[in-house]
């Protein structure tokens, strides 16, 4: 699939190098039109044959409505029946086709009870195919009841079609270690050899249900002997060409992953390096095709910065210390959320260590979210349940102090309707294949779902490489359309302040990105907040759909 892309420097933005005006970069689709989203991995079809139609006595209401209709030649209309076919059209949507069977000349009335308290009606004629679309407010299984009435001939049939939605909602799960090859948790106590995989049981493990469709994991690679990458994919499935995290020799690198669960209830972690590594996987939530918590993305907002005292006390978090911060009820995040999507950054650490993010009201688990070395600035995506009071805690697992920054990128709640739709992992774009890398202090705009309704946000993985200087990446929705960029009428975008990932010169750094679509516009900006060039790779794993 060709990517619909362009790259520009923000007009009037100060920069160290590169052109001063917006410049197209890469290979946009002709006319700068947006691509459609790729088809989801999961779709469903349903069928109920005519022989399942059950004859009933017409209701008084139906008989009254058609009592003046002419009689047909065959009393009782013995051929009356209905064939039902349905298929999913979106996370919450279905389309139902009813084929009406009847003696010729009959006047038919059709009623559709969708099983969620709503009813539609339509007129029909013998042999007609009637199509109706419906959106369910809540994910789940429903029984659609279709009634066809021929009141003039005192005939009525009912056919029922069980169906279900295809989107997946999120259930928060207390951070729990499911895999650690260093000590034999979830797999044999053995390093994962080069170019091989280890499986992790997800479905039915602990309190995780067997019907789980996808899982949110924090994956960490450690004890690395050389450079490589890790790819996480559904157990028993074909390994994609994308990667979830990249590592160098003697590094411990974490990254958040949202990945579908295989039919066998597992996910696989593939070591794409030259030497054996240890792998760790911590769960923070899972997705099922039943009503739970949907996702609402946000333009990234800074909630905590210990350097300035935002959201907590000013000053470094002491070694082995924990601080809490309020999430719900702040900066547009409502009360009643079950989990929050964060980007957590460590900076100015005095020595090596890790951060653990966990719900308030609980003891700190043995899991980790961000691993760091002395003096390193590093970020990682985090999805974590919130406590009953809407707060989360952050623990510094090092023995010396560090600064911590927390940016909120979205939240999960029963009131949110964004349901996860997995797609086959694919590379959205890779600037290494372009004529030029990302310009300093500029941004790449990507039209991911321009013009498509109901798309709330995207699950992406961003990786920077060939970095020439220290910097950070910001991701935010764009108010411009692809046509505005094509016609050079775009509006200058406000430079974001929140960071998605941080890097130093010469490093390759990945991070999960849960980006907001900005609504029907569906254009996302990737900002290079460095004073030098860098290459950027963006892979797509799914999206959140509200309709």
Phi, psi and omega per residue, in radians:
X1 nan 2.252 3.121
X2 -1.302 2.440 3.129
X3 -1.530 2.436 3.076
X4 -1.660 1.782 -2.948
X5 -2.390 2.727 2.921
X6 -2.636 2.803 3.118
X7 -2.360 2.363 -3.115
X8 -2.449 2.813 2.892
X9 -1.702 2.395 3.135
X10 -1.038 2.193 -3.093
X11 -0.992 2.361 3.080
X12 1.323 0.044 -3.083
X13 -1.442 2.315 3.109
X14 -1.118 2.537 -3.088
X15 -2.701 2.791 -3.104
X16 -1.563 -0.502 -3.104
X17 -2.741 2.961 3.106
X18 1.663 2.954 -3.104
X19 -1.159 2.732 -3.078
X20 -1.612 -0.193 -3.108
X21 -2.057 2.768 3.101
X22 -0.974 2.320 -3.101
X23 -2.335 2.301 3.081
X24 -1.170 2.513 -3.088
X25 -2.496 2.380 3.134
X26 1.670 -2.657 -3.053
X27 -2.247 1.395 3.123
X28 -1.137 2.682 2.992
X29 -1.103 2.559 -3.123
X30 -0.909 2.271 3.138
X31 1.410 0.059 3.135
X32 0.994 0.570 3.104
X33 -1.441 2.623 -3.108
X34 -1.370 2.544 2.974
X35 -1.288 2.712 2.950
X36 -1.345 2.706 3.044
X37 -1.079 2.567 3.073
X38 -1.140 2.724 3.140
X39 -1.125 2.484 3.122
X40 -1.194 2.746 3.127
X41 -1.179 -0.573 -3.046
X42 -1.921 2.199 2.951
X43 -2.387 2.795 -3.109
X44 -2.364 2.549 3.012
X45 -2.220 2.672 -3.072
X46 -2.437 2.588 -3.104
X47 -2.547 2.483 3.033
X48 -2.491 2.052 -3.039
X49 -1.326 2.903 -3.124
X50 -1.063 -0.546 -3.088
X51 -1.150 -0.243 3.112
X52 -1.522 -0.048 3.110
X53 -1.192 2.349 -3.111
X54 -2.007 2.231 -3.128
X55 -1.340 2.398 3.141
X56 -2.266 2.913 2.999
X57 -1.459 2.222 -3.106
X58 -0.979 2.487 3.104
X59 -1.221 2.784 3.139
X60 -1.094 -0.626 -3.136
X61 -1.127 -0.784 -3.142
X62 -1.137 -0.726 -3.136
X63 -1.129 -0.689 3.135
X64 -1.141 -0.663 -3.096
X65 -1.200 -0.430 -3.066
X66 -2.170 0.335 -3.049
X67 -1.153 -0.357 3.133
X68 -1.576 -0.043 -3.120
X69 -1.162 2.556 -3.128
X70 -1.189 2.628 3.055
X71 -1.289 2.602 3.031
X72 -1.753 3.017 -2.999
X73 -1.103 -0.600 -3.051
X74 -1.855 1.937 -3.130
X75 -1.119 2.449 3.108
X76 1.470 -0.188 3.117
X77 0.792 1.198 -3.060
X78 -1.131 -0.308 -3.127
X79 -1.483 -0.059 -3.018
X80 -1.084 2.195 3.121
X81 -2.899 2.963 3.119
X82 -2.514 2.364 3.041
X83 -1.778 2.338 -3.088
X84 -2.054 2.272 3.014
X85 -2.314 2.428 3.135
X86 -2.528 2.756 3.104
X87 -2.665 2.649 3.115
X88 -1.336 2.487 -3.137
X89 -2.059 -0.284 -3.140
X90 -2.859 -3.052 -3.120
X91 -1.007 -0.715 -3.095
X92 -1.934 -0.124 -2.941
X93 -1.845 2.628 3.039
X94 -2.383 2.776 2.973
X95 -2.166 2.316 -3.090
X96 -2.022 2.268 3.069
X97 -2.000 2.139 3.088
X98 -1.951 2.216 3.083
X99 -1.814 2.068 -3.025
X100 -1.599 2.287 3.110
X101 -2.020 2.294 -3.033
X102 -2.908 2.824 2.956
X103 -1.150 2.629 -3.106
X104 -1.044 2.597 2.990
X105 1.513 -0.093 -3.085
X106 -1.312 2.580 3.024
X107 -1.769 2.090 -2.987
X108 -2.020 2.549 3.025
X109 -2.149 2.325 -3.060
X110 -2.058 2.339 3.104
X111 -2.068 2.351 -3.128
X112 -2.063 1.864 3.030
X113 -1.670 1.931 -2.984
X114 -1.399 -0.057 3.088
X115 1.488 0.059 3.124
X116 -2.125 0.318 3.138
X117 1.635 -0.016 3.109
X118 -1.919 2.575 -3.115
X119 -2.362 2.331 3.016
X120 -2.020 2.669 3.081
X121 -2.247 2.696 3.121
X122 -2.698 2.696 3.025
X123 -1.565 2.623 -3.136
X124 -2.524 2.863 3.083
X125 -2.273 2.735 -3.138
X126 -0.945 2.317 3.124
X127 1.468 -0.094 -3.087
X128 -1.312 2.599 2.999
X129 -1.904 2.050 -3.109
X130 -1.890 2.192 3.138
X131 -1.970 2.320 3.078
X132 -2.330 2.449 3.071
X133 -1.808 2.586 -3.135
X134 -2.551 2.503 3.058
X135 -2.036 2.217 3.071
X136 -1.563 2.313 3.134
X137 -1.171 -0.598 -3.133
X138 -2.081 2.463 3.046
X139 -1.178 2.696 3.076
X140 2.613 -2.923 3.134
X141 -1.784 2.415 -3.100
X142 -2.380 2.692 3.074
X143 -1.992 1.914 -3.128
X144 -1.534 2.243 -3.109
X145 -1.983 2.021 -3.118
X146 -1.903 2.166 -3.124
X147 -2.018 2.204 3.096
X148 -1.989 2.140 -3.058
X149 -2.063 2.269 2.952
X150 -2.011 1.477 -3.021
X151 -1.147 -0.580 -3.105
X152 -1.117 -0.513 3.140
X153 -1.887 0.270 3.065
X154 0.940 0.789 -3.094
X155 -2.278 2.501 3.107
X156 -2.695 2.427 3.051
X157 -2.266 2.663 3.113
X158 -2.249 2.318 3.020
X159 -2.241 2.439 -3.085
X160 -2.093 2.415 -3.081
X161 -2.217 1.897 3.022
X162 -1.258 2.313 3.083
X163 -2.555 3.020 -3.133
X164 -2.597 2.734 3.098
X165 -1.352 2.936 -3.037
X166 -1.979 -0.252 3.122
X167 -1.252 2.915 3.141
X168 -2.213 2.342 3.067
X169 -1.778 2.830 -2.995
X170 -1.752 2.426 2.988
X171 -2.120 2.091 3.133
X172 -1.164 2.563 -3.093
X173 -2.387 2.292 3.138
X174 -0.946 2.261 -3.082
X175 -0.846 2.135 -3.034
X176 -2.452 2.390 3.115
X177 -1.419 2.116 3.103
X178 -1.795 -0.370 -3.093
X179 -2.537 2.333 2.972
X180 -2.719 1.774 -3.080
X181 -1.226 -0.195 3.122
X182 -1.251 -0.545 -3.091
X183 -2.256 0.169 3.024
X184 1.506 0.284 3.060
X185 -1.342 2.113 3.052
X186 1.314 -0.071 -3.127
X187 -2.889 2.890 3.087
X188 -0.999 2.598 3.111
X189 -1.315 1.530 -3.076
X190 -2.906 2.479 3.091
X191 -1.127 2.621 3.132
X192 -1.438 2.083 -3.084
X193 -1.117 2.843 3.090
X194 -1.020 2.438 3.054
X195 0.975 0.713 3.072
X196 -2.504 2.962 -3.030
X197 -2.131 2.780 2.915
X198 -2.200 2.497 -3.120
X199 -1.707 2.584 3.070
X200 -2.169 2.190 3.094
X201 -1.305 2.174 3.136
X202 -1.898 -1.070 -3.083
X203 -1.102 2.247 3.107
X204 1.390 0.042 -3.140
X205 -1.531 2.034 -3.079
X206 1.106 -2.231 3.138
X207 -1.640 0.251 -3.134
X208 -1.451 2.202 -3.074
X209 -1.248 2.821 3.135
X210 -1.238 -0.406 -3.115
X211 -1.519 0.329 -3.101
X212 -1.123 2.376 -3.125
X213 -1.791 -0.520 -3.138
X214 -2.698 2.869 -3.064
X215 -2.459 2.555 3.046
X216 -1.762 2.016 -3.085
X217 -2.173 2.507 2.885
X218 -1.733 1.975 -3.056
X219 -1.811 2.300 3.131
X220 -2.198 2.335 3.000
X221 -1.860 2.410 -3.127
X222 -2.578 2.971 -3.091
X223 0.981 0.829 -3.097
X224 -1.515 2.319 -3.139
X225 -1.657 -0.335 3.128
X226 -2.730 3.100 -3.116
X227 -1.278 2.742 3.102
X228 3.076 -2.847 3.121
X229 -2.575 2.845 3.088
X230 -2.121 2.329 3.060
X231 -2.070 2.251 3.131
X232 -1.917 2.285 -3.060
X233 -2.645 2.874 -3.107
X234 -1.048 2.395 3.142
X235 -1.042 2.324 3.139
X236 1.409 -0.052 -3.128
X237 -1.621 3.124 3.109
X238 -1.421 2.260 3.142
X239 -1.212 2.218 3.139
X240 -1.332 2.962 3.119
X241 -1.514 -0.075 3.115
X242 -1.388 2.942 3.088
X243 -2.265 2.726 3.113
X244 -1.830 -0.575 3.041
X245 -2.622 2.626 3.133
X246 -2.054 2.563 -3.110
X247 -2.475 2.814 3.053
X248 -2.044 3.055 3.124
X249 -1.067 2.407 3.053
X250 1.119 0.555 3.103
X251 -1.963 2.628 2.877
X252 -2.008 1.985 -3.015
X253 -2.168 2.136 3.039
X254 -1.772 2.752 2.961
X255 -2.771 2.473 3.084
X256 -1.334 2.466 -3.105
X257 -2.356 2.321 2.923
X258 -1.971 2.026 -2.985
X259 -2.412 2.409 3.043
X260 -1.084 2.632 3.094
X261 -1.647 2.385 -3.122
X262 -1.193 2.939 -3.140
X263 -1.067 -0.437 3.103
X264 -1.502 0.106 3.096
X265 1.405 0.271 -3.088
X266 -2.142 2.911 2.885
X267 -2.183 2.706 -3.135
X268 -2.005 2.492 3.074
X269 -2.023 2.055 -3.054
X270 -1.808 2.247 3.077
X271 -1.577 1.878 3.141
X272 -1.636 0.358 3.128
X273 -1.695 3.046 -3.107
X274 -1.392 -0.320 -3.070
X275 -2.304 2.897 -3.131
X276 -1.145 2.608 3.113
X277 -2.418 2.864 2.952
X278 -1.729 2.505 -3.117
X279 -2.207 2.469 -3.135
X280 -2.267 2.425 3.105
X281 -2.397 2.158 3.114
X282 -2.018 2.254 3.122
X283 -1.561 2.488 3.016
X284 -2.222 -0.030 3.112
X285 2.985 2.940 -3.127
X286 -2.554 2.868 -3.113
X287 -2.032 2.466 3.045
X288 -2.404 2.828 3.140
X289 -1.539 0.734 3.058
X290 -2.359 2.757 -3.043
X291 -1.078 2.261 3.073
X292 -2.661 -2.014 3.124
X293 -1.958 2.226 3.013
X294 -1.544 3.070 -3.070
X295 -1.982 2.415 3.006
X296 -2.137 1.974 3.101
X297 -1.373 2.769 3.104
X298 -2.313 2.735 2.849
X299 -1.147 2.178 -3.016
X300 -0.843 2.317 -3.116
X301 -2.244 2.376 -3.122
X302 -1.425 2.152 -3.140
X303 -1.848 -0.542 -3.077
X304 -2.393 2.375 2.946
X305 -2.634 1.825 -3.074
X306 -1.177 -0.309 3.128
X307 -1.200 -0.500 -3.097
X308 -2.007 -0.134 -3.094
X309 1.505 0.239 3.094
X310 -1.280 2.144 3.035
X311 1.368 -0.121 3.112
X312 -2.892 -3.104 -3.133
X313 -1.144 2.514 3.099
X314 -1.272 2.399 3.135
X315 2.092 2.757 -3.083
X316 -1.090 2.572 3.052
X317 -1.320 2.121 -3.079
X318 -1.142 2.766 3.095
X319 -1.018 2.379 3.131
X320 1.126 0.270 -3.127
X321 -1.763 2.793 -3.116
X322 -2.270 2.445 2.976
X323 -2.232 2.698 3.092
X324 -1.990 2.743 3.100
X325 -2.573 2.580 -3.138
X326 -1.412 2.300 3.102
X327 -1.902 -0.998 -3.113
X328 -1.218 2.486 -3.127
X329 1.456 0.095 -3.119
X330 -2.082 2.386 2.980
X331 0.897 0.676 3.067
X332 1.618 -0.087 3.074
X333 -1.447 2.136 -3.048
X334 -1.388 2.966 2.981
X335 -1.267 2.795 3.067
X336 1.519 0.158 3.123
X337 -1.319 2.686 3.133
X338 -1.803 -0.462 -3.133
X339 -2.718 2.854 -3.113
X340 -2.345 2.496 3.068
X341 -1.731 2.169 -3.012
X342 -2.188 2.848 2.808
X343 -2.137 2.044 -3.047
X344 -1.918 2.224 -3.082
X345 -2.099 2.361 2.999
X346 -1.823 2.384 3.061
X347 -2.542 2.662 -3.136
X348 1.012 0.641 3.124
X349 -1.242 2.477 -3.105
X350 -1.388 -0.436 3.107
X351 -2.723 3.066 -3.125
X352 -1.181 2.629 3.114
X353 3.091 -2.764 3.122
X354 -2.644 2.785 3.012
X355 -1.910 2.529 3.020
X356 -2.145 2.189 3.122
X357 -1.903 2.283 -3.039
X358 -2.672 2.846 -3.096
X359 -1.184 2.607 3.030
X360 -1.144 2.730 3.128
X361 1.441 0.056 3.135
X362 -2.203 2.776 3.017
X363 -1.319 2.659 3.127
X364 -1.113 2.239 3.104
X365 -1.340 3.074 3.121
X366 -1.508 0.066 3.131
X367 -1.367 2.930 3.070
X368 -2.375 2.701 -3.134
X369 -2.057 -0.626 3.138
X370 -2.339 2.239 3.047
X371 -1.898 2.447 -3.062
X372 -2.554 2.810 3.027
X373 -1.998 2.938 -3.109
X374 -1.006 2.276 3.078
X375 1.385 -0.011 -3.056
X376 -1.484 2.499 2.932
X377 -1.903 2.055 -3.052
X378 -2.557 2.516 -3.122
X379 -2.146 2.733 3.023
X380 -2.596 2.526 3.050
X381 -1.269 2.476 -3.106
X382 -2.400 2.322 2.931
X383 -2.043 2.135 -3.026
X384 -2.469 2.443 3.019
X385 -1.100 2.657 3.022
X386 -1.780 2.675 3.111
X387 -1.277 3.014 3.130
X388 -1.007 -0.443 3.135
X389 -1.588 0.121 3.111
X390 1.348 0.359 -3.091
X391 -2.012 2.799 3.000
X392 -2.237 2.815 3.093
X393 -2.065 2.612 3.068
X394 -2.240 2.167 -3.125
X395 -1.955 2.311 3.043
X396 -1.555 1.933 -3.098
X397 -1.477 0.000 3.083
X398 -1.427 2.954 3.105
X399 -1.610 -0.054 3.114
X400 -2.288 2.977 -2.991
X401 -1.311 2.824 3.060
X402 -2.719 2.725 2.974
X403 -1.578 2.584 -3.083
X404 -2.313 2.374 3.093
X405 -2.166 2.349 3.131
X406 -2.214 2.090 3.048
X407 -1.944 2.311 3.088
X408 -1.622 2.252 3.140
X409 -1.964 -0.135 3.124
X410 2.970 3.076 -3.134
X411 -2.610 2.775 3.099
X412 -1.948 2.364 3.126
X413 -2.746 2.730 3.076
X414 -1.059 -0.439 -3.129
X415 -1.457 -0.193 3.137
X416 -1.497 2.472 -3.057
X417 -1.885 0.055 -3.135
X418 -1.303 1.894 -3.114
X419 -1.802 2.505 -3.043
X420 -1.339 2.348 3.050
X421 -2.213 1.922 3.131
X422 -1.326 2.558 3.026
X423 -2.189 2.863 3.036
X424 -1.089 2.169 -3.128
X425 -0.962 2.342 -3.127
X426 -2.639 2.746 -3.130
X427 -1.452 2.081 3.136
X428 -1.321 -0.810 3.005
X429 -2.848 2.837 -3.103
X430 -2.591 1.889 -3.060
X431 -1.182 -0.230 3.084
X432 -1.150 -0.355 3.116
X433 -1.617 -0.011 -3.130
X434 -1.630 3.063 3.096
X435 -1.251 -0.528 -3.067
X436 -2.437 2.621 3.044
X437 -1.344 -3.013 3.062
X438 -1.120 2.378 3.092
X439 -1.283 2.638 3.065
X440 -1.059 2.391 3.063
X441 1.020 0.322 3.107
X442 -1.900 -3.014 3.122
X443 -2.540 2.681 2.996
X444 -1.768 2.268 3.026
X445 -1.765 2.438 -3.114
X446 -2.283 2.067 3.105
X447 -1.501 1.720 -3.023
X448 -1.581 -0.729 -3.119
X449 -2.502 0.717 -3.086
X450 -1.028 2.247 3.105
X451 1.495 -0.069 -3.134
X452 -1.667 2.197 -3.112
X453 -1.421 2.637 2.998
X454 1.479 0.064 3.126
X455 -1.652 2.004 -3.077
X456 -1.518 -0.653 -3.086
X457 -3.038 -3.098 -2.997
X458 -2.321 2.597 3.015
X459 -1.811 1.943 -3.039
X460 -2.207 2.885 2.939
X461 -2.231 2.168 -3.140
X462 -1.891 2.368 3.112
X463 -2.298 2.224 3.018
X464 -1.771 2.496 3.110
X465 -2.614 2.949 -3.066
X466 0.960 0.728 -3.112
X467 -1.354 2.317 -3.069
X468 -1.710 -0.322 -3.073
X469 -2.722 2.942 3.074
X470 -1.166 2.638 3.116
X471 3.133 -3.033 3.065
X472 -2.586 2.769 -3.122
X473 -1.834 2.347 3.012
X474 -2.044 2.525 3.132
X475 -2.261 2.248 -3.097
X476 -2.691 2.682 3.089
X477 -1.184 2.660 -3.101
X478 -1.898 2.412 3.117
X479 -1.466 -0.232 -3.134
X480 -1.458 2.751 3.022
X481 -1.719 2.826 3.047
X482 -1.006 -0.605 -3.139
X483 -1.138 -0.625 3.105
X484 -1.124 -0.688 3.084
X485 -1.167 -0.694 3.134
X486 -1.093 -0.696 -3.077
X487 -1.594 0.047 3.140
X488 1.049 0.652 3.090
X489 -2.014 0.316 -3.072
X490 -1.155 2.666 3.100
X491 -1.644 2.400 3.130
X492 -1.042 2.289 -3.132
X493 -1.562 2.529 3.106
X494 -1.279 2.259 -3.135
X495 -1.159 2.172 3.123
X496 -1.194 2.762 3.073
X497 -1.921 -0.393 -3.141
X498 -1.318 2.595 -3.121
X499 -1.906 2.519 3.066
X500 -1.746 -0.714 3.022
X501 -2.640 2.694 -3.103
X502 -2.133 2.620 -3.138
X503 -2.547 2.847 2.968
X504 -2.089 2.908 -3.051
X505 -0.989 2.346 3.064
X506 1.457 -0.001 -3.087
X507 -1.700 2.618 2.977
X508 -1.885 2.100 -2.995
X509 -2.297 2.192 3.066
X510 -1.839 2.842 2.964
X511 -2.881 2.513 3.023
X512 -1.165 2.445 3.106
X513 -2.212 2.089 2.990
X514 -1.819 1.641 -2.972
X515 -1.680 2.436 3.046
X516 -1.305 2.487 3.096
X517 -1.371 -0.314 -3.038
X518 1.274 0.310 -3.116
X519 1.623 -2.632 -3.052
X520 -1.172 -0.283 3.138
X521 -1.098 -0.799 3.004
X522 1.131 0.535 3.112
X523 -2.012 2.286 -3.078
X524 -2.113 2.439 3.111
X525 -1.847 2.409 3.056
X526 -2.027 1.920 -3.006
X527 -1.687 2.254 2.972
X528 -1.544 1.765 -3.092
X529 -1.606 0.697 3.096
X530 -2.071 2.808 3.095
X531 -1.613 0.251 3.085
X532 -2.481 2.987 -3.068
X533 -1.300 2.790 3.002
X534 -2.691 2.745 2.983
X535 -1.676 2.594 -3.106
X536 -2.306 2.331 3.074
X537 -2.093 2.264 3.132
X538 -2.186 2.129 3.076
X539 -1.930 2.567 -3.117
X540 -1.993 2.402 -3.102
X541 -2.154 -0.250 3.134
X542 2.963 -3.062 3.125
X543 -2.634 2.879 3.081
X544 -1.869 2.275 -3.070
X545 -2.155 2.386 -3.079
X546 -1.759 -0.218 -3.034
X547 -1.856 nan nan
